[in-house]
Amino acid sequence: ANSNQPDIALSIFEEARRLCPYDKRLYHTATRIYAIHGEWRRLQHMIEIYRARGDLDHIAIDTIFRGFMFAGRVDLAFDLLLSRDGVKEVQIHTIGYAIEYANSAFNDLSL
């Protein structure tokens, strides 16, 4: 299953999670699938899981940030970016993406 078949991919994820309760690579894959499909509620749940494990790293933050943006949840995206975890783990390319978005939004307002 791939990201073009989210229901199948997520059912495989659930089965794998049953067999292996926490595998960081598995959770990054699920996060990416949720992000691609703009599943912002599930992304919020993934943040809770990562935080509970002390594992909210730059890969998860970047993927979740982009997923929130894709879903049109700019508020959640920037809340994550400005959170304690976001400030600690954020990478320059995520900040660049945020700046591009802000520039584009500002240019749209000035028309």
C-alpha positions as CSV (number, residue, x, y, z in Angstrom):
1,A,0.0,0.0,0.0
2,N,1.2,3.5,-0.6
3,S,0.1,7.0,0.2
4,N,-2.4,7.0,-2.7
5,Q,-4.4,4.4,-0.9
6,P,-4.6,5.8,2.6
7,D,-7.2,3.4,4.0
8,I,-5.1,0.4,3.0
9,A,-1.9,2.0,4.2
10,L,-3.5,3.0,7.5
11,S,-4.9,-0.5,8.1
12,I,-1.4,-1.9,7.5
13,F,-0.1,0.7,10.0
14,E,-2.7,-0.4,12.6
15,E,-1.8,-4.0,12.2
16,A,1.9,-3.3,12.4
17,R,1.3,-1.2,15.5
18,R,-0.5,-4.1,17.1
19,L,2.5,-6.3,16.5
20,C,5.1,-3.7,17.4
21,P,3.7,-1.1,19.8
22,Y,6.1,1.7,19.0
23,D,8.6,1.9,16.1
24,K,9.6,5.5,15.2
25,R,9.9,4.7,11.5
26,L,6.4,3.2,11.5
27,Y,5.0,6.3,13.1
28,H,6.9,8.6,10.7
29,T,5.3,6.7,7.9
30,A,1.8,7.1,9.3
31,T,2.4,10.8,10.0
32,R,3.5,11.3,6.4
33,I,0.3,9.5,5.1
34,Y,-1.9,11.7,7.4
35,A,-0.1,14.8,6.2
36,I,-0.4,14.0,2.5
37,H,-4.2,13.6,3.0
38,G,-4.6,16.6,5.3
39,E,-5.8,14.6,8.2
40,W,-5.2,17.3,10.7
41,R,-7.1,15.7,13.6
42,R,-5.0,12.6,13.3
43,L,-1.9,14.7,13.1
44,Q,-2.8,16.3,16.4
45,H,-3.1,12.8,17.8
46,M,0.3,11.9,16.5
47,I,1.8,15.0,18.2
48,E,0.4,13.6,21.5
49,I,1.9,10.2,20.8
50,Y,5.3,11.7,20.0
51,R,5.3,14.0,23.0
52,A,4.3,11.1,25.3
53,R,7.4,9.2,24.1
54,G,9.6,12.3,24.2
55,D,10.2,11.7,20.5
56,L,8.8,14.8,18.7
57,D,11.8,15.3,16.4
58,H,12.5,17.5,13.4
59,I,11.2,14.9,10.9
60,A,7.8,14.7,12.7
61,I,7.5,18.4,13.2
62,D,8.3,19.2,9.5
63,T,5.8,16.6,8.3
64,I,3.1,17.6,10.7
65,F,3.6,21.3,9.9
66,R,3.2,20.7,6.2
67,G,0.2,18.5,6.8
68,F,-1.5,21.2,8.8
69,M,-0.7,23.7,6.0
70,F,-2.1,21.3,3.4
71,A,-5.3,21.0,5.4
72,G,-5.6,24.7,5.6
73,R,-5.0,24.7,9.4
74,V,-2.4,27.5,9.4
75,D,-3.2,28.2,13.0
76,L,-2.2,24.7,14.1
77,A,0.9,24.7,11.9
78,F,2.3,27.9,13.4
79,D,1.3,26.9,16.9
80,L,3.4,23.8,16.4
81,L,6.3,25.7,14.9
82,L,6.3,28.2,17.9
83,S,5.8,25.5,20.6
84,R,8.6,24.5,22.9
85,D,9.1,21.3,20.8
86,G,9.0,23.2,17.5
87,V,11.5,25.8,18.6
88,K,13.9,23.2,19.9
89,E,13.7,20.8,16.8
90,V,12.7,23.0,13.8
91,Q,14.9,22.8,10.8
92,I,15.8,25.7,8.5
93,H,13.8,24.2,5.5
94,T,10.6,24.2,7.6
95,I,11.2,27.8,8.5
96,G,11.8,28.6,4.8
97,Y,8.5,26.9,3.9
98,A,6.7,29.0,6.6
99,I,8.3,32.2,5.3
100,E,7.3,31.4,1.8
101,Y,3.7,30.8,2.9
102,A,3.7,34.1,4.9
103,N,5.0,36.0,2.0
104,S,2.4,34.5,-0.3
105,A,-0.4,35.3,2.1
106,F,0.8,38.9,2.5
107,N,1.1,39.4,-1.3
108,D,-2.5,38.0,-1.6
109,L,-3.7,40.6,0.9
110,S,-2.1,43.5,-0.8
111,L,-3.8,42.9,-4.1
